[in-house]
Amino acid sequence: MCAIVGVYGSENAAKIAYYALFSMQHRGQESTGISTADGKRIHLIKERGLVTDVFKEDTFRLLQGSCAIGHNRYSTAGDDSILDAQPVFARYKLGEISVAHNGNLVNKYEVRNRLIDRGAIFQTGMDTENIVHLIAKSQENKLEARIKDMLTKIKGAYCLVIQSRKKMFVIRDRFGIRPLSLGRLKDGGWIVASETCAFDLVGAEFIRDVRPGEMLTFEEGKEPYSEQIFEPDYHPCAFEYIYFARPDSIIDGKNVYNMRLEMGRQLARETPADIDLVLPVPDSGVAAACGFAEQLGVPFEMGIVRNHYVGRTFIEPTQEVRELKVKLKLSPIRKLIEGKRVAIVDDSLVRGTTSRQIVKMLKDAGATEVHMRIAAPEIKYPCRYGIDTPTKTELISASYTPAEIAKKMNAESLGFLSIEGLKKSLGSDRTYSLVSFDGNYFAGGSAESPSCSEIFN
Ligand code: AMP
């Protein structure tokens, strides 16, 4: 769960990367970084914090060059070291490189242990460092060939932007699990970004999604060169549509907001309820709640107010703090809720912490019945492809049925979107990555392998 951007052939490369990262702040809030290449060397600034905190006007004087790559890192419990910020920069035999990665490599331990056995040293727990080492260790003469060599040794989910002093390489794994799009800047330069909302902010024209298994090479004075290096086996991540991506983004030709609306409508068809009012959990449940209310013909109200000045609740390491943060973040409008039978719609149920608190909050505000509706199937398996889900034992749906969870939450009922319903909402033209729901680890890894947040703590 991260954002990446690459800008090539633009006078304002660093600034454009900055705005792109700003528009993708939702994909990672822990740290951010930009490196630029001016043909002679690479310049890098990375730091813990939000994009607007890390980059100031004078930082751009340092970030010279017409190629910039950038990264926002998602916060996972424990690994809050500055060393874990990206891009990862290195000097090696052929010069300098900088790498930004979104995704998760499922064979990171095997690769890392093999490298360590051969004397490699690591500064961080990030799988991105494996990539840099594999490029540096390759015996090929050219960087392009070294990158391809490295790609034969890594497995899992990855979108990569790699920068040398003169070129930029963009690669999407053959499953296309994480999104990555290509756009054209007004000044003739090129941009790739995890989400198209970045293009809207910088005024770039959307060209197309980077293809699964494709490598794009950007070189001065040439059009981007595309090479299909792996046989595609497209499995875009359903969770991007459910929760992660911004509603205004378009992934694989589908607008995220519209997908969420449709999931809400489908949820209403599958699990209707006799209610007076539909409320969303802001902001993650808003689009699905709209669809749910529309389908049932029941009024929709923004009956819970969100305080935008606290971070996402999910990221707190301990249970007590997590629970307090839900209260800090969400507050009900009693006048709307009092005496009503309400449905409360959220996009997903992970540990159940948020929902339990929300049900209590609504009942304290006078709701006579609370029907919880989740516009995603039950999350029973940890994702290994870049969404930071907790271990299986922490996933409430891995241990309890919807009826049991409803009882624990003191809700009158709890309904999930079915897997079939999710597929129907997203469209039958694709096979989606549904690993959190069906446990099909098609790109390797398993429910038992350590999660992103467990790895080096
Ligand atoms: P929980 O309270 O643990 O059940 O978490 C559910 C809430 O977390 C929902 O409101 C989701 O929008 C949000 N959520 C789902 N997946 C993630 C994730 N990987 N990281 C952060 N938040 C998430």
Residues whose N, C-alpha, C, O or C-beta is under 5 A from the ligand:
A	BS01	AMP	Y243 S284 F314 D346 D347 S348 L349 V350 R351 G352 T353 T354 S355 D388 T389
